[in-house]
Amino acid sequence: MSNTQNLKGKKIAILATNGFEQSELIQPRDKFIEQGADVDVLSIDDQTTIKAWDEDNWGKEINVDKQVTSVNPEDYDALVLPAVKSIPMCCVPMKMLLPSSKVQTARQVLKL
């Protein structure tokens, strides 16, 4: 197996919402894909796209592959939670910025 395919056959979920730190989703996602993984961007909201935060302004818009409530956690080998940068000079875990009902939904579905 080549070094560029060491994640072949692995399935990775990236759970994000508007305001995620652009580099913390896009760079890992692209690297996982380059390494052969199947990657799904999941949203906790009913959205088809989510908007990144890039340093000091809004960044790229990313397509959402699936809603967190529609997936089976046992289908994934890993879960990535990009930081959310919506408060100046502060990166906090996404769950601290989400309504508790959304966090609970994500927890139940992904067994967090």
Buried (B, 14 or more C-beta within 10 A) or exposed (E): EEEEEEBEEBBBBBBBBBBBBBBBBBEBBEEBEEBBBBBBBBBBEEBEEBBBBBEEEEBEEBEBBEBBEEBEEEEBEEBBBBBBBBEEEEEEEBBEBBEEEBBEBBEEBBEE
